Amino acid sequence: MAAPRTYTPQQATPGPTFTCPRCQRSYPYPHDYDRPIRCECGWWYTNIGHSTIVEEFRPRIGGSDSDAPQYD
């Protein structure tokens, strides 16, 4: 019988990637003006055009400005 796994290894991301500078997780590179990337460490990364990435920390519960856009 195989030993149980307590996690699932991250699969390789095809194409260009963006790596969170804080936790080193890799995500598909965000397109200009596309939805932001929400990293598991709590940071959000938005491409505001011309590959300019803006970062914002939003805790999962009660951490976002009420006027800021909310994303699922």
PyMOL Python script that loads the backbone (N, CA, C, O; Angstrom):
from pymol import cmd

cmd.read_pdbstr("""\
ATOM      1  N   MET A   1       0.843  -1.179   0.000  1.00  0.00           N
ATOM      2  CA  MET A   1       0.000   0.000   0.000  1.00  0.00           C
ATOM      3  C   MET A   1       0.893   1.249   0.000  1.00  0.00           C
ATOM      4  O   MET A   1       1.890   1.322   0.719  1.00  0.00           O
ATOM      5  N   ALA A   2       0.511   2.209  -0.814  1.00  0.00           N
ATOM      6  CA  ALA A   2       1.289   3.444  -0.929  1.00  0.00           C
ATOM      7  C   ALA A   2       1.080   4.323   0.307  1.00  0.00           C
ATOM      8  O   ALA A   2       0.008   4.337   0.912  1.00  0.00           O
ATOM      9  N   ALA A   3       2.128   5.048   0.657  1.00  0.00           N
ATOM     10  CA  ALA A   3       2.039   5.968   1.789  1.00  0.00           C
ATOM     11  C   ALA A   3       1.125   7.137   1.437  1.00  0.00           C
ATOM     12  O   ALA A   3       1.179   7.621   0.306  1.00  0.00           O
ATOM     13  N   PRO A   4       0.294   7.605   2.353  1.00  0.00           N
ATOM     14  CA  PRO A   4      -0.582   8.742   2.054  1.00  0.00           C
ATOM     15  C   PRO A   4       0.213  10.029   1.879  1.00  0.00           C
ATOM     16  O   PRO A   4       1.268  10.215   2.486  1.00  0.00           O
ATOM     17  N   ARG A   5      -0.314  10.911   1.037  1.00  0.00           N
ATOM     18  CA  ARG A   5       0.295  12.218   0.821  1.00  0.00           C
ATOM     19  C   ARG A   5      -0.493  13.262   1.580  1.00  0.00           C
ATOM     20  O   ARG A   5      -1.721  13.204   1.637  1.00  0.00           O
ATOM     21  N   THR A   6       0.194  14.192   2.148  1.00  0.00           N
ATOM     22  CA  THR A   6      -0.490  15.268   2.864  1.00  0.00           C
ATOM     23  C   THR A   6      -0.525  16.552   2.047  1.00  0.00           C
ATOM     24  O   THR A   6      -1.028  17.574   2.514  1.00  0.00           O
ATOM     25  N   TYR A   7      -0.001  16.506   0.843  1.00  0.00           N
ATOM     26  CA  TYR A   7      -0.023  17.672  -0.036  1.00  0.00           C
ATOM     27  C   TYR A   7       0.008  17.185  -1.475  1.00  0.00           C
ATOM     28  O   TYR A   7       0.318  16.025  -1.749  1.00  0.00           O
ATOM     29  N   THR A   8      -0.316  18.083  -2.382  1.00  0.00           N
ATOM     30  CA  THR A   8      -0.230  17.770  -3.804  1.00  0.00           C
ATOM     31  C   THR A   8       0.867  18.633  -4.393  1.00  0.00           C
ATOM     32  O   THR A   8       0.787  19.858  -4.298  1.00  0.00           O
ATOM     33  N   PRO A   9       1.892  18.045  -4.998  1.00  0.00           N
ATOM     34  CA  PRO A   9       2.964  18.857  -5.587  1.00  0.00           C
ATOM     35  C   PRO A   9       2.411  19.770  -6.687  1.00  0.00           C
ATOM     36  O   PRO A   9       1.500  19.393  -7.424  1.00  0.00           O
ATOM     37  N   GLN A  10       2.966  20.949  -6.780  1.00  0.00           N
ATOM     38  CA  GLN A  10       2.535  21.905  -7.793  1.00  0.00           C
ATOM     39  C   GLN A  10       2.994  21.430  -9.167  1.00  0.00           C
ATOM     40  O   GLN A  10       4.150  21.049  -9.347  1.00  0.00           O
ATOM     41  N   GLN A  11       2.084  21.456 -10.128  1.00  0.00           N
ATOM     42  CA  GLN A  11       2.398  21.070 -11.493  1.00  0.00           C
ATOM     43  C   GLN A  11       3.156  22.201 -12.189  1.00  0.00           C
ATOM     44  O   GLN A  11       3.031  23.365 -11.808  1.00  0.00           O
ATOM     45  N   ALA A  12       3.929  21.860 -13.194  1.00  0.00           N
ATOM     46  CA  ALA A  12       4.660  22.865 -13.964  1.00  0.00           C
ATOM     47  C   ALA A  12       3.670  23.784 -14.680  1.00  0.00           C
ATOM     48  O   ALA A  12       2.649  23.322 -15.191  1.00  0.00           O
ATOM     49  N   THR A  13       3.965  25.064 -14.718  1.00  0.00           N
ATOM     50  CA  THR A  13       3.114  26.045 -15.380  1.00  0.00           C
ATOM     51  C   THR A  13       3.656  26.282 -16.787  1.00  0.00           C
ATOM     52  O   THR A  13       4.801  26.706 -16.942  1.00  0.00           O
ATOM     53  N   PRO A  14       2.839  26.012 -17.826  1.00  0.00           N
ATOM     54  CA  PRO A  14       3.329  26.236 -19.185  1.00  0.00           C
ATOM     55  C   PRO A  14       3.398  27.727 -19.521  1.00  0.00           C
ATOM     56  O   PRO A  14       2.599  28.517 -19.018  1.00  0.00           O
ATOM     57  N   GLY A  15       4.341  28.103 -20.359  1.00  0.00           N
ATOM     58  CA  GLY A  15       4.468  29.493 -20.785  1.00  0.00           C
ATOM     59  C   GLY A  15       5.171  30.357 -19.758  1.00  0.00           C
ATOM     60  O   GLY A  15       5.745  29.846 -18.796  1.00  0.00           O
ATOM     61  N   PRO A  16       5.127  31.686 -19.962  1.00  0.00           N
ATOM     62  CA  PRO A  16       5.797  32.593 -19.037  1.00  0.00           C
ATOM     63  C   PRO A  16       5.150  32.525 -17.652  1.00  0.00           C
ATOM     64  O   PRO A  16       3.939  32.346 -17.529  1.00  0.00           O
ATOM     65  N   THR A  17       5.961  32.666 -16.635  1.00  0.00           N
ATOM     66  CA  THR A  17       5.447  32.580 -15.274  1.00  0.00           C
ATOM     67  C   THR A  17       5.804  33.812 -14.459  1.00  0.00           C
ATOM     68  O   THR A  17       6.739  34.546 -14.778  1.00  0.00           O
ATOM     69  N   PHE A  18       5.040  34.015 -13.407  1.00  0.00           N
ATOM     70  CA  PHE A  18       5.315  35.041 -12.414  1.00  0.00           C
ATOM     71  C   PHE A  18       5.551  34.298 -11.110  1.00  0.00           C
ATOM     72  O   PHE A  18       4.749  33.441 -10.736  1.00  0.00           O
ATOM     73  N   THR A  19       6.637  34.610 -10.412  1.00  0.00           N
ATOM     74  CA  THR A  19       6.960  33.960  -9.143  1.00  0.00           C
ATOM     75  C   THR A  19       6.805  34.965  -8.012  1.00  0.00           C
ATOM     76  O   THR A  19       7.381  36.052  -8.047  1.00  0.00           O
ATOM     77  N   CYS A  20       6.028  34.592  -7.021  1.00  0.00           N
ATOM     78  CA  CYS A  20       5.841  35.457  -5.857  1.00  0.00           C
ATOM     79  C   CYS A  20       7.187  35.645  -5.174  1.00  0.00           C
ATOM     80  O   CYS A  20       7.839  34.662  -4.823  1.00  0.00           O
ATOM     81  N   PRO A  21       7.617  36.888  -4.978  1.00  0.00           N
ATOM     82  CA  PRO A  21       8.923  37.113  -4.359  1.00  0.00           C
ATOM     83  C   PRO A  21       8.956  36.753  -2.873  1.00  0.00           C
ATOM     84  O   PRO A  21      10.034  36.667  -2.284  1.00  0.00           O
ATOM     85  N   ARG A  22       7.803  36.545  -2.268  1.00  0.00           N
ATOM     86  CA  ARG A  22       7.762  36.242  -0.840  1.00  0.00           C
ATOM     87  C   ARG A  22       7.774  34.749  -0.545  1.00  0.00           C
ATOM     88  O   ARG A  22       8.489  34.303   0.352  1.00  0.00           O
ATOM     89  N   CYS A  23       6.980  33.962  -1.299  1.00  0.00           N
ATOM     90  CA  CYS A  23       6.882  32.532  -0.984  1.00  0.00           C
ATOM     91  C   CYS A  23       7.382  31.632  -2.117  1.00  0.00           C
ATOM     92  O   CYS A  23       7.419  30.411  -1.969  1.00  0.00           O
ATOM     93  N   GLN A  24       7.763  32.229  -3.238  1.00  0.00           N
ATOM     94  CA  GLN A  24       8.350  31.516  -4.378  1.00  0.00           C
ATOM     95  C   GLN A  24       7.374  30.607  -5.125  1.00  0.00           C
ATOM     96  O   GLN A  24       7.815  29.717  -5.851  1.00  0.00           O
ATOM     97  N   ARG A  25       6.051  30.804  -4.970  1.00  0.00           N
ATOM     98  CA  ARG A  25       5.092  30.038  -5.767  1.00  0.00           C
ATOM     99  C   ARG A  25       5.042  30.645  -7.162  1.00  0.00           C
ATOM    100  O   ARG A  25       5.160  31.860  -7.325  1.00  0.00           O
ATOM    101  N   SER A  26       4.866  29.793  -8.163  1.00  0.00           N
ATOM    102  CA  SER A  26       4.812  30.256  -9.555  1.00  0.00           C
ATOM    103  C   SER A  26       3.387  30.209 -10.081  1.00  0.00           C
ATOM    104  O   SER A  26       2.626  29.289  -9.782  1.00  0.00           O
ATOM    105  N   TYR A  27       3.039  31.226 -10.875  1.00  0.00           N
ATOM    106  CA  TYR A  27       1.716  31.340 -11.468  1.00  0.00           C
ATOM    107  C   TYR A  27       1.883  31.727 -12.939  1.00  0.00           C
ATOM    108  O   TYR A  27       2.924  32.266 -13.315  1.00  0.00           O
ATOM    109  N   PRO A  28       0.871  31.460 -13.780  1.00  0.00           N
ATOM    110  CA  PRO A  28       0.936  31.971 -15.156  1.00  0.00           C
ATOM    111  C   PRO A  28       1.055  33.496 -15.117  1.00  0.00           C
ATOM    112  O   PRO A  28       0.397  34.147 -14.306  1.00  0.00           O
ATOM    113  N   TYR A  29       1.888  34.067 -15.986  1.00  0.00           N
ATOM    114  CA  TYR A  29       2.109  35.509 -15.971  1.00  0.00           C
ATOM    115  C   TYR A  29       0.809  36.236 -16.293  1.00  0.00           C
ATOM    116  O   TYR A  29       0.151  35.889 -17.274  1.00  0.00           O
ATOM    117  N   PRO A  30       0.414  37.237 -15.499  1.00  0.00           N
ATOM    118  CA  PRO A  30      -0.841  37.948 -15.762  1.00  0.00           C
ATOM    119  C   PRO A  30      -0.730  38.834 -17.004  1.00  0.00           C
ATOM    120  O   PRO A  30       0.271  39.520 -17.210  1.00  0.00           O
ATOM    121  N   HIS A  31      -1.765  38.801 -17.812  1.00  0.00           N
ATOM    122  CA  HIS A  31      -1.808  39.656 -19.003  1.00  0.00           C
ATOM    123  C   HIS A  31      -2.121  41.086 -18.586  1.00  0.00           C
ATOM    124  O   HIS A  31      -2.653  41.322 -17.501  1.00  0.00           O
ATOM    125  N   ASP A  32      -1.786  42.046 -19.457  1.00  0.00           N
ATOM    126  CA  ASP A  32      -2.076  43.456 -19.171  1.00  0.00           C
ATOM    127  C   ASP A  32      -3.562  43.627 -18.862  1.00  0.00           C
ATOM    128  O   ASP A  32      -4.420  43.145 -19.601  1.00  0.00           O
ATOM    129  N   TYR A  33      -3.854  44.324 -17.757  1.00  0.00           N
ATOM    130  CA  TYR A  33      -5.204  44.698 -17.347  1.00  0.00           C
ATOM    131  C   TYR A  33      -6.106  43.501 -17.048  1.00  0.00           C
ATOM    132  O   TYR A  33      -7.327  43.645 -16.995  1.00  0.00           O
ATOM    133  N   ASP A  34      -5.514  42.324 -16.851  1.00  0.00           N
ATOM    134  CA  ASP A  34      -6.294  41.129 -16.541  1.00  0.00           C
ATOM    135  C   ASP A  34      -6.543  41.064 -15.038  1.00  0.00           C
ATOM    136  O   ASP A  34      -6.039  41.898 -14.285  1.00  0.00           O
ATOM    137  N   ARG A  35      -7.313  40.081 -14.606  1.00  0.00           N
ATOM    138  CA  ARG A  35      -7.571  39.891 -13.171  1.00  0.00           C
ATOM    139  C   ARG A  35      -6.266  39.693 -12.430  1.00  0.00           C
ATOM    140  O   ARG A  35      -5.311  39.156 -12.990  1.00  0.00           O
ATOM    141  N   PRO A  36      -6.212  40.114 -11.187  1.00  0.00           N
ATOM    142  CA  PRO A  36      -4.983  39.950 -10.409  1.00  0.00           C
ATOM    143  C   PRO A  36      -4.752  38.491 -10.013  1.00  0.00           C
ATOM    144  O   PRO A  36      -5.668  37.670 -10.030  1.00  0.00           O
ATOM    145  N   ILE A  37      -3.528  38.201  -9.663  1.00  0.00           N
ATOM    146  CA  ILE A  37      -3.167  36.904  -9.110  1.00  0.00           C
ATOM    147  C   ILE A  37      -3.275  37.018  -7.600  1.00  0.00           C
ATOM    148  O   ILE A  37      -2.732  37.950  -7.008  1.00  0.00           O
ATOM    149  N   ARG A  38      -3.970  36.083  -6.974  1.00  0.00           N
ATOM    150  CA  ARG A  38      -4.019  36.044  -5.516  1.00  0.00           C
ATOM    151  C   ARG A  38      -3.119  34.910  -5.063  1.00  0.00           C
ATOM    152  O   ARG A  38      -3.439  33.738  -5.264  1.00  0.00           O
ATOM    153  N   CYS A  39      -2.014  35.249  -4.464  1.00  0.00           N
ATOM    154  CA  CYS A  39      -1.083  34.241  -3.994  1.00  0.00           C
ATOM    155  C   CYS A  39      -1.583  33.671  -2.670  1.00  0.00           C
ATOM    156  O   CYS A  39      -2.285  34.347  -1.917  1.00  0.00           O
ATOM    157  N   GLU A  40      -1.220  32.441  -2.400  1.00  0.00           N
ATOM    158  CA  GLU A  40      -1.646  31.785  -1.172  1.00  0.00           C
ATOM    159  C   GLU A  40      -1.076  32.449   0.084  1.00  0.00           C
ATOM    160  O   GLU A  40      -1.598  32.239   1.179  1.00  0.00           O
ATOM    161  N   CYS A  41      -0.028  33.236  -0.058  1.00  0.00           N
ATOM    162  CA  CYS A  41       0.560  33.902   1.113  1.00  0.00           C
ATOM    163  C   CYS A  41      -0.167  35.206   1.460  1.00  0.00           C
ATOM    164  O   CYS A  41       0.189  35.860   2.440  1.00  0.00           O
ATOM    165  N   GLY A  42      -1.181  35.597   0.674  1.00  0.00           N
ATOM    166  CA  GLY A  42      -1.982  36.771   1.000  1.00  0.00           C
ATOM    167  C   GLY A  42      -1.706  37.993   0.144  1.00  0.00           C
ATOM    168  O   GLY A  42      -2.408  38.997   0.272  1.00  0.00           O
ATOM    169  N   TRP A  43      -0.704  37.940  -0.727  1.00  0.00           N
ATOM    170  CA  TRP A  43      -0.396  39.081  -1.588  1.00  0.00           C
ATOM    171  C   TRP A  43      -1.129  38.934  -2.907  1.00  0.00           C
ATOM    172  O   TRP A  43      -1.283  37.829  -3.428  1.00  0.00           O
ATOM    173  N   TRP A  44      -1.578  40.058  -3.441  1.00  0.00           N
ATOM    174  CA  TRP A  44      -2.247  40.111  -4.745  1.00  0.00           C
ATOM    175  C   TRP A  44      -1.322  40.854  -5.695  1.00  0.00           C
ATOM    176  O   TRP A  44      -0.683  41.835  -5.315  1.00  0.00           O
ATOM    177  N   TYR A  45      -1.255  40.380  -6.939  1.00  0.00           N
ATOM    178  CA  TYR A  45      -0.385  40.976  -7.949  1.00  0.00           C
ATOM    179  C   TYR A  45      -1.230  41.300  -9.182  1.00  0.00           C
ATOM    180  O   TYR A  45      -1.871  40.418  -9.753  1.00  0.00           O
ATOM    181  N   THR A  46      -1.224  42.573  -9.586  1.00  0.00           N
ATOM    182  CA  THR A  46      -2.022  43.036 -10.722  1.00  0.00           C
ATOM    183  C   THR A  46      -1.101  43.624 -11.782  1.00  0.00           C
ATOM    184  O   THR A  46      -0.223  44.429 -11.473  1.00  0.00           O
ATOM    185  N   ASN A  47      -1.303  43.221 -13.030  1.00  0.00           N
ATOM    186  CA  ASN A  47      -0.557  43.775 -14.146  1.00  0.00           C
ATOM    187  C   ASN A  47      -1.343  44.978 -14.650  1.00  0.00           C
ATOM    188  O   ASN A  47      -2.408  44.818 -15.248  1.00  0.00           O
ATOM    189  N   ILE A  48      -0.822  46.195 -14.412  1.00  0.00           N
ATOM    190  CA  ILE A  48      -1.546  47.415 -14.791  1.00  0.00           C
ATOM    191  C   ILE A  48      -1.167  47.904 -16.187  1.00  0.00           C
ATOM    192  O   ILE A  48      -1.506  49.023 -16.570  1.00  0.00           O
ATOM    193  N   GLY A  49      -0.470  47.073 -16.935  1.00  0.00           N
ATOM    194  CA  GLY A  49      -0.108  47.414 -18.311  1.00  0.00           C
ATOM    195  C   GLY A  49       1.388  47.496 -18.494  1.00  0.00           C
ATOM    196  O   GLY A  49       2.120  47.904 -17.592  1.00  0.00           O
ATOM    197  N   HIS A  50       1.834  47.102 -19.672  1.00  0.00           N
ATOM    198  CA  HIS A  50       3.255  47.121 -20.031  1.00  0.00           C
ATOM    199  C   HIS A  50       4.100  46.316 -19.043  1.00  0.00           C
ATOM    200  O   HIS A  50       5.226  46.688 -18.713  1.00  0.00           O
ATOM    201  N   SER A  51       3.522  45.197 -18.580  1.00  0.00           N
ATOM    202  CA  SER A  51       4.190  44.290 -17.639  1.00  0.00           C
ATOM    203  C   SER A  51       4.592  44.954 -16.327  1.00  0.00           C
ATOM    204  O   SER A  51       5.564  44.546 -15.691  1.00  0.00           O
ATOM    205  N   THR A  52       3.846  45.976 -15.925  1.00  0.00           N
ATOM    206  CA  THR A  52       4.067  46.625 -14.639  1.00  0.00           C
ATOM    207  C   THR A  52       3.185  45.934 -13.606  1.00  0.00           C
ATOM    208  O   THR A  52       1.958  45.987 -13.690  1.00  0.00           O
ATOM    209  N   ILE A  53       3.819  45.283 -12.628  1.00  0.00           N
ATOM    210  CA  ILE A  53       3.091  44.543 -11.607  1.00  0.00           C
ATOM    211  C   ILE A  53       2.981  45.392 -10.345  1.00  0.00           C
ATOM    212  O   ILE A  53       3.982  45.887  -9.826  1.00  0.00           O
ATOM    213  N   VAL A  54       1.751  45.552  -9.862  1.00  0.00           N
ATOM    214  CA  VAL A  54       1.489  46.256  -8.616  1.00  0.00           C
ATOM    215  C   VAL A  54       1.105  45.198  -7.585  1.00  0.00           C
ATOM    216  O   VAL A  54       0.296  44.312  -7.862  1.00  0.00           O
ATOM    217  N   GLU A  55       1.694  45.301  -6.393  1.00  0.00           N
ATOM    218  CA  GLU A  55       1.394  44.314  -5.359  1.00  0.00           C
ATOM    219  C   GLU A  55       0.628  44.972  -4.214  1.00  0.00           C
ATOM    220  O   GLU A  55       0.823  46.147  -3.900  1.00  0.00           O
ATOM    221  N   GLU A  56      -0.244  44.179  -3.603  1.00  0.00           N
ATOM    222  CA  GLU A  56      -1.073  44.662  -2.506  1.00  0.00           C
ATOM    223  C   GLU A  56      -1.311  43.503  -1.551  1.00  0.00           C
ATOM    224  O   GLU A  56      -1.616  42.391  -1.982  1.00  0.00           O
ATOM    225  N   PHE A  57      -1.174  43.761  -0.258  1.00  0.00           N
ATOM    226  CA  PHE A  57      -1.449  42.710   0.722  1.00  0.00           C
ATOM    227  C   PHE A  57      -2.888  42.813   1.169  1.00  0.00           C
ATOM    228  O   PHE A  57      -3.331  43.872   1.613  1.00  0.00           O
ATOM    229  N   ARG A  58      -3.625  41.714   1.054  1.00  0.00           N
ATOM    230  CA  ARG A  58      -5.009  41.656   1.501  1.00  0.00           C
ATOM    231  C   ARG A  58      -5.214  40.385   2.315  1.00  0.00           C
ATOM    232  O   ARG A  58      -5.292  39.300   1.739  1.00  0.00           O
ATOM    233  N   PRO A  59      -5.302  40.489   3.633  1.00  0.00           N
ATOM    234  CA  PRO A  59      -5.638  39.306   4.413  1.00  0.00           C
ATOM    235  C   PRO A  59      -6.998  38.767   3.966  1.00  0.00           C
ATOM    236  O   PRO A  59      -7.840  39.526   3.487  1.00  0.00           O
ATOM    237  N   ARG A  60      -7.208  37.481   4.120  1.00  0.00           N
ATOM    238  CA  ARG A  60      -8.439  36.860   3.621  1.00  0.00           C
ATOM    239  C   ARG A  60      -9.695  37.369   4.316  1.00  0.00           C
ATOM    240  O   ARG A  60     -10.740  37.473   3.673  1.00  0.00           O
ATOM    241  N   ILE A  61      -9.632  37.688   5.602  1.00  0.00           N
ATOM    242  CA  ILE A  61     -10.832  38.103   6.334  1.00  0.00           C
ATOM    243  C   ILE A  61     -10.686  39.553   6.773  1.00  0.00           C
ATOM    244  O   ILE A  61      -9.816  39.882   7.579  1.00  0.00           O
ATOM    245  N   GLY A  62     -11.550  40.423   6.234  1.00  0.00           N
ATOM    246  CA  GLY A  62     -11.595  41.808   6.658  1.00  0.00           C
ATOM    247  C   GLY A  62     -10.374  42.632   6.322  1.00  0.00           C
ATOM    248  O   GLY A  62     -10.145  43.667   6.948  1.00  0.00           O
ATOM    249  N   GLY A  63      -9.575  42.205   5.346  1.00  0.00           N
ATOM    250  CA  GLY A  63      -8.351  42.910   5.085  1.00  0.00           C
ATOM    251  C   GLY A  63      -8.369  43.870   3.930  1.00  0.00           C
ATOM    252  O   GLY A  63      -7.429  44.646   3.763  1.00  0.00           O
ATOM    253  N   SER A  64      -9.405  43.844   3.129  1.00  0.00           N
ATOM    254  CA  SER A  64      -9.435  44.699   1.957  1.00  0.00           C
ATOM    255  C   SER A  64     -10.198  45.980   2.251  1.00  0.00           C
ATOM    256  O   SER A  64     -11.175  45.984   3.000  1.00  0.00           O
ATOM    257  N   ASP A  65      -9.741  47.042   1.660  1.00  0.00           N
ATOM    258  CA  ASP A  65     -10.436  48.319   1.742  1.00  0.00           C
ATOM    259  C   ASP A  65     -11.843  48.111   1.181  1.00  0.00           C
ATOM    260  O   ASP A  65     -11.998  47.469   0.142  1.00  0.00           O
ATOM    261  N   SER A  66     -12.856  48.636   1.841  1.00  0.00           N
ATOM    262  CA  SER A  66     -14.228  48.429   1.391  1.00  0.00           C
ATOM    263  C   SER A  66     -14.494  49.044   0.021  1.00  0.00           C
ATOM    264  O   SER A  66     -15.438  48.644  -0.661  1.00  0.00           O
ATOM    265  N   ASP A  67     -13.672  50.016  -0.391  1.00  0.00           N
ATOM    266  CA  ASP A  67     -13.834  50.624  -1.711  1.00  0.00           C
ATOM    267  C   ASP A  67     -13.044  49.898  -2.795  1.00  0.00           C
ATOM    268  O   ASP A  67     -13.226  50.168  -3.982  1.00  0.00           O
ATOM    269  N   ALA A  68     -12.172  48.982  -2.392  1.00  0.00           N
ATOM    270  CA  ALA A  68     -11.347  48.266  -3.367  1.00  0.00           C
ATOM    271  C   ALA A  68     -12.165  47.173  -4.049  1.00  0.00           C
ATOM    272  O   ALA A  68     -13.090  46.630  -3.445  1.00  0.00           O
ATOM    273  N   PRO A  69     -11.839  46.845  -5.294  1.00  0.00           N
ATOM    274  CA  PRO A  69     -12.579  45.761  -5.970  1.00  0.00           C
ATOM    275  C   PRO A  69     -12.328  44.426  -5.280  1.00  0.00           C
ATOM    276  O   PRO A  69     -11.219  44.153  -4.821  1.00  0.00           O
ATOM    277  N   GLN A  70     -13.353  43.608  -5.214  1.00  0.00           N
ATOM    278  CA  GLN A  70     -13.247  42.282  -4.595  1.00  0.00           C
ATOM    279  C   GLN A  70     -13.256  41.230  -5.699  1.00  0.00           C
ATOM    280  O   GLN A  70     -14.081  41.281  -6.610  1.00  0.00           O
ATOM    281  N   TYR A  71     -12.353  40.301  -5.611  1.00  0.00           N
ATOM    282  CA  TYR A  71     -12.234  39.236  -6.606  1.00  0.00           C
ATOM    283  C   TYR A  71     -12.394  37.903  -5.912  1.00  0.00           C
ATOM    284  O   TYR A  71     -11.981  37.743  -4.763  1.00  0.00           O
ATOM    285  N   ASP A  72     -12.979  36.961  -6.586  1.00  0.00           N
ATOM    286  CA  ASP A  72     -13.124  35.606  -6.029  1.00  0.00           C
ATOM    287  C   ASP A  72     -11.838  34.848  -6.135  1.00  0.00           C
ATOM    288  O   ASP A  72     -11.767  33.691  -5.720  1.00  0.00           O
TER     289      ASP A  72
END
""", "prot")
cmd.dss("prot")
cmd.show_as("cartoon", "prot")
cmd.util.cbc("prot")
cmd.orient("prot")
